[in-house]
Amino acid sequence: MTTYELRDSKQAAESFQLSPSRTVYLSICHMFVADGLKFVLLVTVRFAPGTIIYVWARGAERASVHPRRACDLCCRTHRGAIGIYGLMTGHITP
């Protein structure tokens, strides 16, 4: 019996479904602790244009964006706008 052995398929499915959210949560916590808010906002500045282009391309294909994904995309774009404002005003320097 190994440490990672699962008892049943329900537990395996639950573990599989929660693993992406755990990974994202830990990577974000690491970014805040190790790098600080400055670098997190700089990263979102880089991702914001791609996010906008993704939504634009989905609209061009007449495909909708899932509501949960739309909320995530809105938050990313908002953080990118905050980062751009910080860069423009000089509060954040690269």
Backbone torsions as a table, in degrees:
resi	resn	phi	psi	omega
1	MET	NA	128.3	-179.1
2	THR	-97.1	169.5	179.6
3	THR	-66.3	-34.1	-174.4
4	TYR	-95.5	10.8	-179.5
5	GLU	-70.5	132.3	-178.7
6	LEU	-97.2	148.8	-175.0
7	ARG	-78.4	-39.3	-178.4
8	ASP	-150.3	174.1	-176.2
9	SER	-69.3	-29.4	178.6
10	LYS	-64.8	-43.2	178.5
11	GLN	-66.2	-37.1	178.2
12	ALA	-65.5	-42.9	179.6
13	ALA	-65.4	-40.8	179.1
14	GLU	-64.7	-41.9	179.2
15	SER	-64.7	-40.4	179.7
16	PHE	-65.9	-38.3	-178.9
17	GLN	-72.0	-32.5	-177.5
18	LEU	-86.7	-15.7	-175.0
19	SER	-63.0	-40.7	177.7
20	PRO	-62.6	-41.2	-179.6
21	SER	-67.2	-35.9	176.9
22	ARG	-65.4	-40.4	179.8
23	THR	-63.9	-46.3	179.9
24	VAL	-63.3	-44.6	-179.5
25	TYR	-59.6	-46.8	-178.8
26	LEU	-67.8	-36.6	179.2
27	SER	-68.7	-37.1	177.5
28	ILE	-68.2	-43.1	177.7
29	CYS	-61.0	-40.4	178.7
30	HIS	-64.1	-40.9	179.9
31	MET	-62.8	-41.4	-179.6
32	PHE	-69.0	-41.9	-176.8
33	VAL	-74.2	-47.1	-173.9
34	ALA	-80.2	-40.2	-172.3
35	ASP	-104.1	-32.0	-177.9
36	GLY	93.3	167.7	-176.5
37	LEU	-63.3	-31.8	-178.6
38	LYS	-57.2	-49.2	-177.5
39	PHE	-74.6	-29.4	175.5
40	VAL	-64.0	-43.3	178.7
41	LEU	-68.0	-35.1	176.6
42	LEU	-64.9	-37.1	177.7
43	VAL	-67.1	-40.5	-180.0
44	THR	-68.1	-28.5	174.8
45	VAL	-62.2	-36.2	179.2
46	ARG	-73.0	-31.7	-177.3
47	PHE	-87.9	-20.1	-175.7
48	ALA	-60.5	-45.9	179.0
49	PRO	-62.0	-38.7	177.8
50	GLY	-64.4	-36.3	177.8
51	THR	-64.9	-43.7	179.2
52	ILE	-64.7	-41.6	178.9
53	ILE	-65.2	-36.6	177.3
54	TYR	-60.7	-48.2	-179.4
55	VAL	-65.4	-38.9	178.3
56	TRP	-62.6	-43.8	179.4
57	ALA	-65.7	-38.9	177.1
58	ARG	-62.6	-37.6	177.8
59	GLY	-68.2	-36.0	179.2
60	ALA	-67.4	-30.8	177.7
61	GLU	-85.6	1.4	-176.8
62	ARG	58.8	34.1	175.7
63	ALA	-107.6	139.2	-179.1
64	SER	-86.0	160.3	175.5
65	VAL	-99.2	132.0	-179.2
66	HIS	-57.9	139.2	-176.5
67	PRO	-55.6	-39.2	178.7
68	ARG	-65.7	-40.0	178.3
69	ARG	-69.4	-35.9	179.5
70	ALA	-63.5	-38.7	177.3
71	CYS	-64.3	-42.8	177.8
72	ASP	-63.0	-43.7	179.7
73	LEU	-65.3	-37.8	177.7
74	CYS	-64.4	-42.0	178.8
75	CYS	-64.9	-40.5	178.5
76	ARG	-62.8	-44.4	-179.8
77	THR	-65.2	-38.8	178.7
78	HIS	-64.1	-45.2	177.7
79	ARG	-63.5	-36.8	176.8
80	GLY	-63.3	-39.5	177.9
81	ALA	-65.5	-39.0	176.4
82	ILE	-63.1	-41.9	178.2
83	GLY	-64.5	-41.2	178.5
84	ILE	-65.0	-41.5	177.2
85	TYR	-61.2	-42.9	178.4
86	GLY	-62.4	-38.7	177.1
87	LEU	-67.5	-41.9	-177.8
88	MET	-67.6	-36.2	-177.8
89	THR	-86.6	-11.3	178.1
90	GLY	90.9	5.8	177.8
91	HIS	-72.4	-28.5	177.5
92	ILE	-118.9	128.3	177.2
93	THR	-119.5	136.9	-179.2
94	PRO	-67.9	NA	NA
